[in-house]
Each structure stands twice: as structure tokens, then as C-alpha cells.
């Protein structure tokens, strides 16, 4: 009697055999195309402190509260995401301030959003799940005359000390008369909880200095040109190669990556919009690209040229750190699972399926998609 391979339950966490090599980034089995509009990202200063706190190099922190965290121009349909920790001694409000910089009245719509606060992991998981489950529906937020502004505090009355906040949202701005896409200036502002109008801080000539030092990065804020990736992965499993791994949100396969661009340096001074790099002379020159909250929609096709009858797909760690995966299969409901240092989660037993996923902030990257036959682990 032949042995039938056992298929574990969907959502079951399993250990990844080591070592597993991943497909090279120049592999022709993986191909992506950019999709969607711009993204305004606010993740620096990641932790916000009272005046007088010290950075890792001992320098004094000032001016992070009642300040803009990032400001830039966007157009048409765009997304926004922010991830910050309140390391101050007071409750803080986080605002989105939108200024109409055109000569005609514009309409501002919110299409969908996701919000979470609390511990860093809880806030990120909640916001990600809510956003992925949201049904796109345009809600008119404001009609903004030329050179006028609209703002709202997405944290309500504020975030308590030692809590984190994550917010991801999609908006659209169009001309009220023509319906054509319009351009606005968006400021992400943090204030004390008693502040009722963030405008004075949204129009200041400098923005908040981050907590970057000569040897510590804190620079992830800026603009990405596309919020999504449409991809195709074609995998062939053989007796000689029954397991294959594809990295996700790493250096990038063909069409996957783009550079983060910023109009501000880590000191809060304006500059020409350009790429963001973390440089330690003679040691490191790291280019910042698109990682968290990129929306992947991937058509996956697995050819099974082995004697095993079962194929399966796992999603999780490539041995870096524990975390969570959030995904949908074939337009279904969002699933969320935890993985550990060297584990992944079974997500599918199909040979052909569509995967939609977003990597939440605080995740160590890259993640891994593992394709294998039978138990395979």
C-alpha cells in the first residue's frame, strides 16, 4: 500500500527545514508590475519623545511634539500610512492636514482605512486586518476652496504614553467642477492632546528631527510612487527540487521594488526630493525602498513534477524574526496568523490561486513564500 502524504491544517504553524535557498532575484519565474497611486509614508521619528530626552548618541531631543512628522504633495488617488510610538509622558494627537494648493475647489474623499493602537504588534495587526477587510467606498470628507485646508485627528482624543498607533488609509482628490485629479499638500502632524487646530505646525518651515545618529537609522518617511504590485509566480517542483522559496518585500524580483523619496532630511530641513539612504562611511550604504504596506496581488501557479500528490504553500519567516502574516486567498476573508523565528504557516493546498497580502509595519523583512510537496517538513 502506497504512502499518502499528510496535509496539515490551513493556519498550522510548521518548522521550516534549514537550509532552504530562495530563488535568485533575477529569476524569470517571478514577475511584478507596479499598480495604484502614490503613498505618503510617516515612520520617522518612529518613537516620539518629550523635549530633553536623549538619542542613542546622547544628543538632546527637542521639537518632536507640536510638529509635522512628514509633508509632501500627492495627486489623485493616494494612500497614507503611519506607524509611531508615543515615548513621551503625555497623551498625543495625530492629525492629517490637507491643503488645496491649486487655483480651483477640490473634493476630498476617503476610500477605505484601517486603524489600530496599543502595543506595537497589536496596533499593526489590527490596522492591517481592518484595512484589508475594508470595502472600497468613497466617502466625501471635505470640499476645499483654493489655498484652504481641511484636517482631522485620526486618533480621536489621543494616544496614551507608551502606546503605539498605526493608521493606513486611501484617499482621492479631484476638481469639484471637472472631476479631474487634483494636487494637494499633505502634512502628518503630532500635537499635545489639548490642541484643536494643527495648522500652525502643518505650515512651519521645518519638520520634526528624527532620532537618527551617525550609527543608528531613523529615516523611513517620504513618498512611494505606487501602493501595489500585481505579480505572477510560476513554480515547478521536481524530485530533485521538491521545495522552493520566494522572498517577499526584500531587495526585489523584476518589477517589485521602487525607491522611497523624501523632501526632508533627518534633521527636518527641506531639500530637493530624492532617494533616502542610511550611510555609515566605509561600512554601509543602504537605500530605502518599498516594504511595509505594499499591497501584493499575486497569481500563483505550481507545477508538480514529483511522485507526491499533494502540494502546499507556506508563508512566514526565512529565519530572521517572529511575526504575523495577513493574507486573502481568491478574494476571500483576511486571515491572520503568527509565525516564529524559523516557522511558517500553511496557507494553501491549491496549485493555482490568487494571493493578496500586505506586510505590516514592525515586520522583519523579507518574508518567505514556501512551495513544497507532501509533508515537505
VENWO-V355304 format. One line per field, one symbol per residue. ss: DSSP state (H for helix, E for strand, - for the rest). A space follows every 10 residues. Layout:
ss: ???
This chain:
ss: ---------- --EEE----- -E-------E EEEEE--EEE EE----EE-- ---E-----E ------EEEE EEEEE-EEEE EEEEEE---- -EEEEEEEEE -----EEEEE EEEEEEEE-H HHHHHHHHHH HHH-----EE EEEE----EE EEE-----E- ---EEEEEEE EEEEE----- E-EEEEEEEE EE------HH HH-------- ---------- EEEE---EEE EEEEEEEE-- --EEEEEE-- --------E- EEEE-----E EEEEE-EEEE ---EEEE-E- ----EEEEEE EEEEE----- EEEEEE---- --EEEEEEE- ----EEEEE- --EEEEEE-- -EEEEEEE-- ------EEEE EEE----
